[in-house]
Amino acid sequence: MHPWIAAVDTHLGPLAAWLASEQPSSHQALADADPRVFPPHARARMLWRKAETDLDGLRQGVWEVAQKSARDATYGQSPPVEIQRSGLVHRDVLRGQLFPALLHQGLLEAAHPLPAQAHDRYYAELPEMPGDLDSAAAIALARAPSPLLPGALERLAWGLAQNPMPVWQGEGWFGPHCHGVSGRALSAAARHGIPVNPSLLDALAALRPWVQGTHYPDPVVTSVLVAQGLRDQGRAHLGLERMMASATVSDWGPLAVAKVASFMGDRLSARRREQLLVRLIQTQRWDGSWPPSPWYLVPAMHGGMTPFGSVAINTAAALRALEALRPCPLRGGPPGATR
């Protein structure tokens, strides 16, 4: 890392600093934009030709490449499916397909058709499984009405009348309640006008960063679900939103970055949006997709629980987030910055 990268970040922002680190051809444009970011010897030693593209053009180009490659990557991806081979309830293979497909469909402009499933249970082969509130909320938040919607709304009304809200309608399955599931259910309740137990809202609003979820292992992802649900109910969780606007993102997975960017949007500063954009660029793979990161927990092969992640959901979430992360033109800098 060159010592002047920090100066680029300070004066011209995180995206310009990434360019300075990754693309030597940007150095002349950076010097033209603000000569304070380079020591005198750097100009003589490193900057050998006039920049063909100004700094704003380079910054915009990085975003365009990330967006185009992400869009291309989504074309070859099928909706995510969790294939369960742990021997759960003595079944060799179980497929969790409806819930992941519902969330994947909500992220894409041209969505795949949903799998045909006669019931709303998480595993297609287990209609006897207790119904869960997360699947019910996903059905209620889907783009198009489903024949499963009346049962989903009934389950949500039952769960949202309680505090804490249970995850499963029936005897416990894997954990009695989860803040992330409650957050998604609040969003569904706001859409369909389902009453919510006021003490449930108070309990979620009292949580302090970051929120830990029983079924969602990434605290940033869980926190977005809670903050989104509360905001949809007209009660912004300012503590969580401040964390999303200021916490270090260098160790965030792509799903956490994408969810914060999509949820916070214009409430983030231009600098913060650039930080999130750089983190997405750093984690994007050669084919335009994003690698899987912890999404939610499923039964593990040899007992206990393990995180399930999906290339398809991370790529779709990142593509949606890039809409909110388009870099703004540099303002207030020297004339060379926006010539």
N, C-alpha and C positions, 0 to 999 in steps of 0.2 A: 504494500500500500504506500503510494507516494505521499509525502507529508502535506502536499498542497491540496490533496483531495478534500480534507476537512475544510479548507478555505473555500473551495468550490461549493461544498454543501452549505456553508454559512452564507455566502453571498448570492448563490444562484440556485440553491435547492438540491434535494436528494437525487432527483433525476439527472441533473447536470453532473453531479458527483459520480453517479453510476457511469455516465458517458465518459467522464474523464478517466475512470478506472478501466473501462472495457473497450473503448473505441478511440485509439490514438488519433484518428482522423478528425476527432472533435476538438482537439487541443487548440487549433487556431481560432475556431469559433468561440471557444471559451475565453481565450485571451482577448478577442475582439469585444466580447460582451462585458468583461470586467477584468482589466489587467491586474487588479489587486490579488487575484487568486493564484498568480504565478510569481515565483521569485525571479529576479532579473536573469539569472543564468538559464532558467528553464526556457525562456523565450528564445534565447540564442541557440540552445542545444536541441530543443525538441520541436520547435514550431518552424517548419521549413517551407510551408507554402500557404497561400491564401485559402481559407476554407471555402469549399464549394457550396456548402449549405450553412445558413445561419443557425444559431443555437436553438431558436424556437422550432425551426424546421427539423433539426435532429431530434429534439424531444418529442415532437409530434410523430416523427417516423418510428420511434421506438414503440409508442403506443399502437400505431397502426399495424406494425408487424405482429405484435402480441395479439391483437384482436383478430387479424386475418388468420393467423395460424391456429388460434383457438377455435374460430368458427369452422375452419377446415377440419379440425380434429373431431368436432362433434358429429360430423356427417357419418363417420364410420363407426360410431359407438352405439351400442344397444343400451336400453335402460338397465340400470343396475339390478342385479339379483343376488341375494345372499343364499349361497348353497350350503346347507347345514348337514354335515356328515359326522357329528359328534355322537350319534346314537341317541339323541334326545327322544324321550318317550318311546324308546325301542324302535325308532324308525331309521332305516339306513340313510335315506336322503330326504331332506325337507327343503322347500324353496320359499324364501321370503321375497315375494316379487311385487305385490300390490303396493305396499307402503313406499319402498324405494322408487317405484315407477311413478307414483303420484307426485313425489317431491321433485323428481327429475323432470317430469312433464311441466311443472310449474316454472321451471327455469328457462325453458327453450321456447323460441318463437314457433318453430315447426316441430311439434311434439310427436313422439311415437304414440300409437294407440296403446291404451292400458290393457294389461292382461285380463282375459275373461276369468272372473272369479265369482262364484255364486254366493260367497260370504265375505265378511270383512275381517276375518281372522288373519293374523300376521303370516302364518304358514299356510300355503294353499292346500296342503295335504292334511291339515288339522282343523277341521270345522268344529271339533269338540273343544278346542283351546278357548280359554276365556277371551272375550273381546277386550281390546286395549284402547285407551283414550287417545294415544298418539295416532293410531290408524284412523280412528273416528275423526280427529281434527284434520288429518290430511285429506280425507274424503270431503269434509265440509269446506275445505279451502281449495278444492280442485277447480279447474277452469270450467268444466261442464258438469251439470247435475248428473248424479249417478243413481241407479236403482238402490244402491246401498246407503243413500243419504238419509232417509228417514230413520233407520236404525242407528246411524252414526250420531244424528242430532239427539236422539233419545238417550244414548249413552253419554254424550257430552253434558246434557242437562242434569243427569244423575251425578256425574262426577264433579261438575262445577258447583254444585250445591254444598260441597263438603270442603273441609280444610283440615289437614292437607288433602289435596285432590288425589285419589288413588290412580294408579296406572292401569290396573286390570279390573274388569267388572266380574268379580267372583273371588275365589280364594287367591291369595298371593301367588304370583308366578316368579318374577325375578325383581323383588324390591317393592315396597308398599307405595312409594310415591317418588316423583322426580321433578325437580324444578323446571327442567327443559321441556318435559311433556306438558306441565302446567302452562308454561308460556305459550306453546303452540295452541293449546286448547283455548286460552284467552283470546287469541287472534281469531279463532274460529267462532267463538262466542260473539265477538264484536260484529262479525259479518252477518250472523244469523239472528242477532238479538236475543241470545240465550242469557238468562240472568246468571250472575256470578255471586257466590258467597262473598260479602265484603271483607270478611276476615282473611280469605284467601288472597285477595288483592293486598291487604295490609301486610301479610306475611311475606309476600314476594317483594313488595316495595321496601321492606326492612332488610332484605339481604344485602350484604356488603361484598364488594368485588374481591376476587372473582367468584362467580357462583359455581358451585360444584353440583353436578347432576348424577343421579343414580344410574341413568341409562346413557348419558352423554359424557364421555371421558374428557373432552376438551373443554376447559372452563370458559374459554372465550366463546365457543359455539353455544354453550349453555347460557351464558350471559346475554348473548344476542337474542336467543329465544325468549328469555324472561323480559328483557328490555322491550322487544318488539310487542310482546303480548300486553305489557303494561301500557305502552304508548297507544296501542290500538284501543285500549280501554280508557284512554284519556288521562293516564297517570304516568308521566315520564319518570324513569328512574335516572335522575341526573348523575348520581354517583357512578353507575355503570357506564353511562354515556361519556362521562369525563375520562374514565379509564380507557375506553375505546379511542378517545381522541388524543391520548397522551402516552400510553404505555409503549414500551419498547416492542417492536414487531420482529426483531431479528430471529426469534425462535418460534414464531407463529407458523402453523401449517397453512397450506393454501386455502382450505375450507374456512378456517378462522378469519383469514384476511378477506376473503370474498364476502363472507357474511357481514363483517363489520362495514366494509365499503358499501354494500348494497343497503344495509339498514341505515347507516348514518348519512350517507349521501352528501348533500350540500351543507349539512351541519358540521362537516369537517373542514378545516382550513385547507387552502391550496397546498401548503407544505405537507400536511398530514396525508392528503390524498396521494402526493408524490411518494411518500414513504411506503404506503400500501402498494402503489403501483410497482415500485422497485422490488418489493418483496415478492410480488407475483411474478415479475420477470425473472427473478433469481431462482424461483422454484419451478418455472415452466420447463417442460422437457423438450427434447429435440424435435419431436413430432407435433408440437403445439398443444399437447395435452398437459395435464397436471397429475402428479402421482397421487395415490390414495393417501389420506391422512385419517386419524381416528374420527369416526362419524358417530356411531352408537355401538353399544355392547350387545354381543350375541354369545350363546353358549360356546365354550371352548372344547377342543377335541378331548382333552383329558380332565375335564371338570372345571368348574369356575366359569368366568366370563372373559371374553377377549374383544378388542375393538374390531369393528367392521369398517372398512373404508372402500371407496369406489373411485376409479379413474373417471368414469362417466359423470358422476355427480360433482366431483371437484372441477372438472373441465367446464361443465355447464354453469356452475356457480361462479367460476372465475370469469367466464365470458359475460355473464350478466353484470358482474362487478366492474368490469372494464368500462362499461357505459358510464359509470359514476366517476371513473378515474382518469378521464381524458385530461391531459395536462393543459393548464391555462397558460396563455402567453405571459412571458415575463413582464412585470410592470415595475416602474420606479427605478429601473436600472439605467446604466449608461446607454447612449444612443446605439452602440453596437449590438446591444442585446436584442433589439427588435428591429434592426435595419431592414 
